[in-house]
Amino acid sequence: MQSSGFSAILSPVSERNKMNNEMKNQETFKCFNCEEQHPIEVKKDWGFNEVCPRCDLHLFDEAEKRDKRRDW
């Protein structure tokens, strides 16, 4: 039986997907704001969602600006 070049092309893609799925299952989370995977140790709660520290700071700053505009 001959192996086709098509299966050789799919192999690296399937390996990458397998690695991504393993990473997702191993102590990582998807940030609600930037939608990237981050280590679970840096997770911050943002209401019912989880965000990374960078997005937590950004969202906090935006909320502060919004509140200051309301006070005027």
PDB file as gemmi writes it, atoms N, CA and C in Angstrom:
CRYST1    1.000    1.000    1.000  90.00  90.00  90.00 P 1                      
ATOM      1  N   MET A   1       0.847  -1.171   0.000  1.00  0.00           N  
ATOM      2  CA  MET A   1       0.000   0.000   0.000  1.00  0.00           C  
ATOM      3  C   MET A   1       0.893   1.234   0.000  1.00  0.00           C  
ATOM      4  N   GLN A   2       0.561   2.196  -0.833  1.00  0.00           N  
ATOM      5  CA  GLN A   2       1.354   3.410  -0.921  1.00  0.00           C  
ATOM      6  C   GLN A   2       0.798   4.460   0.026  1.00  0.00           C  
ATOM      7  N   SER A   3       1.715   5.196   0.635  1.00  0.00           N  
ATOM      8  CA  SER A   3       1.246   6.304   1.476  1.00  0.00           C  
ATOM      9  C   SER A   3       1.151   7.546   0.612  1.00  0.00           C  
ATOM     10  N   SER A   4       0.074   8.260   0.752  1.00  0.00           N  
ATOM     11  CA  SER A   4      -0.130   9.458  -0.064  1.00  0.00           C  
ATOM     12  C   SER A   4       0.527  10.661   0.590  1.00  0.00           C  
ATOM     13  N   GLY A   5       0.868  11.635  -0.207  1.00  0.00           N  
ATOM     14  CA  GLY A   5       1.431  12.876   0.303  1.00  0.00           C  
ATOM     15  C   GLY A   5       0.414  13.660   1.103  1.00  0.00           C  
ATOM     16  N   PHE A   6      -0.873  13.413   0.827  1.00  0.00           N  
ATOM     17  CA  PHE A   6      -1.945  14.121   1.529  1.00  0.00           C  
ATOM     18  C   PHE A   6      -1.932  13.806   3.026  1.00  0.00           C  
ATOM     19  N   SER A   7      -1.754  12.550   3.378  1.00  0.00           N  
ATOM     20  CA  SER A   7      -1.727  12.194   4.800  1.00  0.00           C  
ATOM     21  C   SER A   7      -0.485  12.744   5.484  1.00  0.00           C  
ATOM     22  N   ALA A   8       0.600  12.875   4.747  1.00  0.00           N  
ATOM     23  CA  ALA A   8       1.818  13.456   5.315  1.00  0.00           C  
ATOM     24  C   ALA A   8       1.614  14.930   5.629  1.00  0.00           C  
ATOM     25  N   ILE A   9       0.787  15.597   4.819  1.00  0.00           N  
ATOM     26  CA  ILE A   9       0.503  17.012   5.059  1.00  0.00           C  
ATOM     27  C   ILE A   9      -0.395  17.163   6.288  1.00  0.00           C  
ATOM     28  N   LEU A  10      -1.350  16.290   6.470  1.00  0.00           N  
ATOM     29  CA  LEU A  10      -2.276  16.382   7.590  1.00  0.00           C  
ATOM     30  C   LEU A  10      -1.633  16.025   8.924  1.00  0.00           C  
ATOM     31  N   SER A  11      -0.603  15.212   8.890  1.00  0.00           N  
ATOM     32  CA  SER A  11       0.018  14.750  10.130  1.00  0.00           C  
ATOM     33  C   SER A  11       0.498  15.896  11.019  1.00  0.00           C  
ATOM     34  N   PRO A  12       1.281  16.868  10.500  1.00  0.00           N  
ATOM     35  CA  PRO A  12       1.711  17.969  11.384  1.00  0.00           C  
ATOM     36  C   PRO A  12       0.540  18.790  11.927  1.00  0.00           C  
ATOM     37  N   VAL A  13      -0.505  18.950  11.127  1.00  0.00           N  
ATOM     38  CA  VAL A  13      -1.673  19.711  11.572  1.00  0.00           C  
ATOM     39  C   VAL A  13      -2.366  18.980  12.707  1.00  0.00           C  
ATOM     40  N   SER A  14      -2.558  17.685  12.545  1.00  0.00           N  
ATOM     41  CA  SER A  14      -3.220  16.921  13.602  1.00  0.00           C  
ATOM     42  C   SER A  14      -2.360  16.872  14.860  1.00  0.00           C  
ATOM     43  N   GLU A  15      -1.049  16.813  14.709  1.00  0.00           N  
ATOM     44  CA  GLU A  15      -0.158  16.844  15.877  1.00  0.00           C  
ATOM     45  C   GLU A  15      -0.266  18.182  16.598  1.00  0.00           C  
ATOM     46  N   ARG A  16      -0.335  19.266  15.838  1.00  0.00           N  
ATOM     47  CA  ARG A  16      -0.462  20.603  16.442  1.00  0.00           C  
ATOM     48  C   ARG A  16      -1.793  20.710  17.181  1.00  0.00           C  
ATOM     49  N   ASN A  17      -2.878  20.217  16.577  1.00  0.00           N  
ATOM     50  CA  ASN A  17      -4.183  20.246  17.241  1.00  0.00           C  
ATOM     51  C   ASN A  17      -4.156  19.413  18.513  1.00  0.00           C  
ATOM     52  N   LYS A  18      -3.486  18.275  18.461  1.00  0.00           N  
ATOM     53  CA  LYS A  18      -3.377  17.412  19.643  1.00  0.00           C  
ATOM     54  C   LYS A  18      -2.628  18.141  20.758  1.00  0.00           C  
ATOM     55  N   MET A  19      -1.535  18.831  20.409  1.00  0.00           N  
ATOM     56  CA  MET A  19      -0.758  19.575  21.403  1.00  0.00           C  
ATOM     57  C   MET A  19      -1.583  20.723  21.981  1.00  0.00           C  
ATOM     58  N   ASN A  20      -2.343  21.423  21.130  1.00  0.00           N  
ATOM     59  CA  ASN A  20      -3.190  22.520  21.611  1.00  0.00           C  
ATOM     60  C   ASN A  20      -4.242  22.002  22.575  1.00  0.00           C  
ATOM     61  N   ASN A  21      -4.866  20.871  22.249  1.00  0.00           N  
ATOM     62  CA  ASN A  21      -5.876  20.301  23.130  1.00  0.00           C  
ATOM     63  C   ASN A  21      -5.261  19.867  24.451  1.00  0.00           C  
ATOM     64  N   GLU A  22      -4.067  19.296  24.412  1.00  0.00           N  
ATOM     65  CA  GLU A  22      -3.394  18.893  25.647  1.00  0.00           C  
ATOM     66  C   GLU A  22      -3.065  20.109  26.497  1.00  0.00           C  
ATOM     67  N   MET A  23      -2.604  21.193  25.851  1.00  0.00           N  
ATOM     68  CA  MET A  23      -2.275  22.410  26.583  1.00  0.00           C  
ATOM     69  C   MET A  23      -3.536  22.990  27.233  1.00  0.00           C  
ATOM     70  N   LYS A  24      -4.658  22.953  26.514  1.00  0.00           N  
ATOM     71  CA  LYS A  24      -5.903  23.476  27.058  1.00  0.00           C  
ATOM     72  C   LYS A  24      -6.340  22.692  28.281  1.00  0.00           C  
ATOM     73  N   ASN A  25      -6.082  21.389  28.265  1.00  0.00           N  
ATOM     74  CA  ASN A  25      -6.495  20.539  29.376  1.00  0.00           C  
ATOM     75  C   ASN A  25      -5.537  20.612  30.553  1.00  0.00           C  
ATOM     76  N   GLN A  26      -4.320  21.105  30.354  1.00  0.00           N  
ATOM     77  CA  GLN A  26      -3.316  21.125  31.410  1.00  0.00           C  
ATOM     78  C   GLN A  26      -3.190  22.520  32.014  1.00  0.00           C  
ATOM     79  N   GLU A  27      -4.013  22.812  32.964  1.00  0.00           N  
ATOM     80  CA  GLU A  27      -3.873  24.007  33.777  1.00  0.00           C  
ATOM     81  C   GLU A  27      -3.727  25.299  32.983  1.00  0.00           C  
ATOM     82  N   THR A  28      -4.548  25.463  31.959  1.00  0.00           N  
ATOM     83  CA  THR A  28      -4.620  26.727  31.234  1.00  0.00           C  
ATOM     84  C   THR A  28      -6.076  27.153  31.164  1.00  0.00           C  
ATOM     85  N   PHE A  29      -6.298  28.396  30.818  1.00  0.00           N  
ATOM     86  CA  PHE A  29      -7.652  28.900  30.634  1.00  0.00           C  
ATOM     87  C   PHE A  29      -7.641  29.857  29.459  1.00  0.00           C  
ATOM     88  N   LYS A  30      -8.804  30.066  28.887  1.00  0.00           N  
ATOM     89  CA  LYS A  30      -8.956  30.993  27.773  1.00  0.00           C  
ATOM     90  C   LYS A  30      -9.478  32.312  28.319  1.00  0.00           C  
ATOM     91  N   CYS A  31      -8.734  33.373  28.093  1.00  0.00           N  
ATOM     92  CA  CYS A  31      -9.122  34.702  28.562  1.00  0.00           C  
ATOM     93  C   CYS A  31     -10.389  35.154  27.841  1.00  0.00           C  
ATOM     94  N   PHE A  32     -11.340  35.658  28.600  1.00  0.00           N  
ATOM     95  CA  PHE A  32     -12.610  36.149  28.057  1.00  0.00           C  
ATOM     96  C   PHE A  32     -12.381  37.317  27.102  1.00  0.00           C  
ATOM     97  N   ASN A  33     -11.416  38.184  27.392  1.00  0.00           N  
ATOM     98  CA  ASN A  33     -11.217  39.402  26.616  1.00  0.00           C  
ATOM     99  C   ASN A  33     -10.341  39.181  25.378  1.00  0.00           C  
ATOM    100  N   CYS A  34      -9.135  38.637  25.544  1.00  0.00           N  
ATOM    101  CA  CYS A  34      -8.225  38.481  24.402  1.00  0.00           C  
ATOM    102  C   CYS A  34      -8.354  37.107  23.745  1.00  0.00           C  
ATOM    103  N   GLU A  35      -9.054  36.186  24.375  1.00  0.00           N  
ATOM    104  CA  GLU A  35      -9.320  34.849  23.855  1.00  0.00           C  
ATOM    105  C   GLU A  35      -8.048  34.032  23.616  1.00  0.00           C  
ATOM    106  N   GLU A  36      -7.000  34.295  24.384  1.00  0.00           N  
ATOM    107  CA  GLU A  36      -5.761  33.529  24.300  1.00  0.00           C  
ATOM    108  C   GLU A  36      -5.681  32.578  25.486  1.00  0.00           C  
ATOM    109  N   GLN A  37      -4.883  31.523  25.340  1.00  0.00           N  
ATOM    110  CA  GLN A  37      -4.656  30.578  26.426  1.00  0.00           C  
ATOM    111  C   GLN A  37      -3.562  31.120  27.346  1.00  0.00           C  
ATOM    112  N   HIS A  38      -3.772  31.020  28.646  1.00  0.00           N  
ATOM    113  CA  HIS A  38      -2.812  31.480  29.645  1.00  0.00           C  
ATOM    114  C   HIS A  38      -2.721  30.445  30.759  1.00  0.00           C  
ATOM    115  N   PRO A  39      -1.609  30.420  31.487  1.00  0.00           N  
ATOM    116  CA  PRO A  39      -1.505  29.501  32.639  1.00  0.00           C  
ATOM    117  C   PRO A  39      -2.570  29.831  33.676  1.00  0.00           C  
ATOM    118  N   ILE A  40      -3.093  28.817  34.295  1.00  0.00           N  
ATOM    119  CA  ILE A  40      -4.174  28.978  35.275  1.00  0.00           C  
ATOM    120  C   ILE A  40      -3.737  29.828  36.474  1.00  0.00           C  
ATOM    121  N   GLU A  41      -2.429  29.864  36.746  1.00  0.00           N  
ATOM    122  CA  GLU A  41      -1.913  30.598  37.911  1.00  0.00           C  
ATOM    123  C   GLU A  41      -2.145  32.105  37.803  1.00  0.00           C  
ATOM    124  N   VAL A  42      -2.278  32.632  36.574  1.00  0.00           N  
ATOM    125  CA  VAL A  42      -2.414  34.083  36.407  1.00  0.00           C  
ATOM    126  C   VAL A  42      -3.872  34.512  36.247  1.00  0.00           C  
ATOM    127  N   LYS A  43      -4.800  33.579  36.342  1.00  0.00           N  
ATOM    128  CA  LYS A  43      -6.222  33.839  36.098  1.00  0.00           C  
ATOM    129  C   LYS A  43      -6.774  34.857  37.092  1.00  0.00           C  
ATOM    130  N   LYS A  44      -7.538  35.810  36.578  1.00  0.00           N  
ATOM    131  CA  LYS A  44      -8.233  36.803  37.387  1.00  0.00           C  
ATOM    132  C   LYS A  44      -9.727  36.679  37.104  1.00  0.00           C  
ATOM    133  N   ASP A  45     -10.542  36.803  38.137  1.00  0.00           N  
ATOM    134  CA  ASP A  45     -11.990  36.760  37.953  1.00  0.00           C  
ATOM    135  C   ASP A  45     -12.487  38.125  37.522  1.00  0.00           C  
ATOM    136  N   TRP A  46     -13.348  38.136  36.514  1.00  0.00           N  
ATOM    137  CA  TRP A  46     -13.961  39.368  36.048  1.00  0.00           C  
ATOM    138  C   TRP A  46     -15.454  39.081  35.897  1.00  0.00           C  
ATOM    139  N   GLY A  47     -16.157  39.227  37.000  1.00  0.00           N  
ATOM    140  CA  GLY A  47     -17.579  38.870  37.016  1.00  0.00           C  
ATOM    141  C   GLY A  47     -17.725  37.366  36.883  1.00  0.00           C  
ATOM    142  N   PHE A  48     -18.466  36.948  35.889  1.00  0.00           N  
ATOM    143  CA  PHE A  48     -18.644  35.516  35.642  1.00  0.00           C  
ATOM    144  C   PHE A  48     -17.589  34.975  34.692  1.00  0.00           C  
ATOM    145  N   ASN A  49     -16.635  35.804  34.291  1.00  0.00           N  
ATOM    146  CA  ASN A  49     -15.611  35.425  33.324  1.00  0.00           C  
ATOM    147  C   ASN A  49     -14.227  35.398  33.969  1.00  0.00           C  
ATOM    148  N   GLU A  50     -13.285  34.819  33.234  1.00  0.00           N  
ATOM    149  CA  GLU A  50     -11.890  34.759  33.685  1.00  0.00           C  
ATOM    150  C   GLU A  50     -11.033  35.490  32.664  1.00  0.00           C  
ATOM    151  N   VAL A  51     -10.128  36.346  33.152  1.00  0.00           N  
ATOM    152  CA  VAL A  51      -9.270  37.133  32.268  1.00  0.00           C  
ATOM    153  C   VAL A  51      -7.823  37.026  32.719  1.00  0.00           C  
ATOM    154  N   CYS A  52      -6.912  37.370  31.802  1.00  0.00           N  
ATOM    155  CA  CYS A  52      -5.489  37.395  32.130  1.00  0.00           C  
ATOM    156  C   CYS A  52      -5.180  38.723  32.833  1.00  0.00           C  
ATOM    157  N   PRO A  53      -4.031  38.833  33.500  1.00  0.00           N  
ATOM    158  CA  PRO A  53      -3.702  40.076  34.221  1.00  0.00           C  
ATOM    159  C   PRO A  53      -3.686  41.325  33.331  1.00  0.00           C  
ATOM    160  N   ARG A  54      -3.189  41.186  32.105  1.00  0.00           N  
ATOM    161  CA  ARG A  54      -3.133  42.337  31.201  1.00  0.00           C  
ATOM    162  C   ARG A  54      -4.542  42.827  30.874  1.00  0.00           C  
ATOM    163  N   CYS A  55      -5.451  41.909  30.572  1.00  0.00           N  
ATOM    164  CA  CYS A  55      -6.834  42.288  30.266  1.00  0.00           C  
ATOM    165  C   CYS A  55      -7.559  42.775  31.509  1.00  0.00           C  
ATOM    166  N   ASP A  56      -7.235  42.208  32.663  1.00  0.00           N  
ATOM    167  CA  ASP A  56      -7.837  42.659  33.914  1.00  0.00           C  
ATOM    168  C   ASP A  56      -7.530  44.135  34.136  1.00  0.00           C  
ATOM    169  N   LEU A  57      -6.282  44.514  33.948  1.00  0.00           N  
ATOM    170  CA  LEU A  57      -5.876  45.914  34.103  1.00  0.00           C  
ATOM    171  C   LEU A  57      -6.575  46.800  33.079  1.00  0.00           C  
ATOM    172  N   HIS A  58      -6.623  46.347  31.833  1.00  0.00           N  
ATOM    173  CA  HIS A  58      -7.265  47.124  30.774  1.00  0.00           C  
ATOM    174  C   HIS A  58      -8.760  47.322  31.072  1.00  0.00           C  
ATOM    175  N   LEU A  59      -9.447  46.251  31.435  1.00  0.00           N  
ATOM    176  CA  LEU A  59     -10.875  46.344  31.726  1.00  0.00           C  
ATOM    177  C   LEU A  59     -11.147  47.220  32.946  1.00  0.00           C  
ATOM    178  N   PHE A  60     -10.287  47.132  33.956  1.00  0.00           N  
ATOM    179  CA  PHE A  60     -10.427  47.970  35.143  1.00  0.00           C  
ATOM    180  C   PHE A  60     -10.268  49.447  34.776  1.00  0.00           C  
ATOM    181  N   ASP A  61      -9.244  49.749  33.966  1.00  0.00           N  
ATOM    182  CA  ASP A  61      -9.018  51.133  33.542  1.00  0.00           C  
ATOM    183  C   ASP A  61     -10.204  51.672  32.747  1.00  0.00           C  
ATOM    184  N   GLU A  62     -10.751  50.847  31.851  1.00  0.00           N  
ATOM    185  CA  GLU A  62     -11.909  51.273  31.057  1.00  0.00           C  
ATOM    186  C   GLU A  62     -13.131  51.525  31.946  1.00  0.00           C  
ATOM    187  N   ALA A  63     -13.325  50.686  32.947  1.00  0.00           N  
ATOM    188  CA  ALA A  63     -14.448  50.878  33.867  1.00  0.00           C  
ATOM    189  C   ALA A  63     -14.268  52.163  34.670  1.00  0.00           C  
ATOM    190  N   GLU A  64     -13.042  52.452  35.089  1.00  0.00           N  
ATOM    191  CA  GLU A  64     -12.765  53.694  35.825  1.00  0.00           C  
ATOM    192  C   GLU A  64     -13.058  54.914  34.956  1.00  0.00           C  
ATOM    193  N   LYS A  65     -12.630  54.882  33.708  1.00  0.00           N  
ATOM    194  CA  LYS A  65     -12.887  56.001  32.797  1.00  0.00           C  
ATOM    195  C   LYS A  65     -14.385  56.211  32.606  1.00  0.00           C  
ATOM    196  N   ARG A  66     -15.096  55.112  32.446  1.00  0.00           N  
ATOM    197  CA  ARG A  66     -16.544  55.175  32.251  1.00  0.00           C  
ATOM    198  C   ARG A  66     -17.229  55.779  33.479  1.00  0.00           C  
ATOM    199  N   ASP A  67     -16.783  55.367  34.667  1.00  0.00           N  
ATOM    200  CA  ASP A  67     -17.363  55.896  35.905  1.00  0.00           C  
ATOM    201  C   ASP A  67     -17.068  57.385  36.062  1.00  0.00           C  
ATOM    202  N   LYS A  68     -15.888  57.825  35.703  1.00  0.00           N  
ATOM    203  CA  LYS A  68     -15.529  59.238  35.818  1.00  0.00           C  
ATOM    204  C   LYS A  68     -16.369  60.090  34.871  1.00  0.00           C  
ATOM    205  N   ARG A  69     -16.642  59.566  33.672  1.00  0.00           N  
ATOM    206  CA  ARG A  69     -17.489  60.311  32.730  1.00  0.00           C  
ATOM    207  C   ARG A  69     -18.898  60.442  33.252  1.00  0.00           C  
ATOM    208  N   ARG A  70     -19.379  59.447  33.960  1.00  0.00           N  
ATOM    209  CA  ARG A  70     -20.742  59.501  34.522  1.00  0.00           C  
ATOM    210  C   ARG A  70     -20.843  60.538  35.632  1.00  0.00           C  
ATOM    211  N   ASP A  71     -19.758  60.741  36.371  1.00  0.00           N  
ATOM    212  CA  ASP A  71     -19.764  61.680  37.504  1.00  0.00           C  
ATOM    213  C   ASP A  71     -19.812  63.123  37.051  1.00  0.00           C  
ATOM    214  N   TRP A  72     -19.444  63.398  35.831  1.00  0.00           N  
ATOM    215  CA  TRP A  72     -19.415  64.796  35.381  1.00  0.00           C  
ATOM    216  C   TRP A  72     -20.764  65.293  35.156  1.00  0.00           C  
TER     217      TRP A  72                                                      
END                                                                             
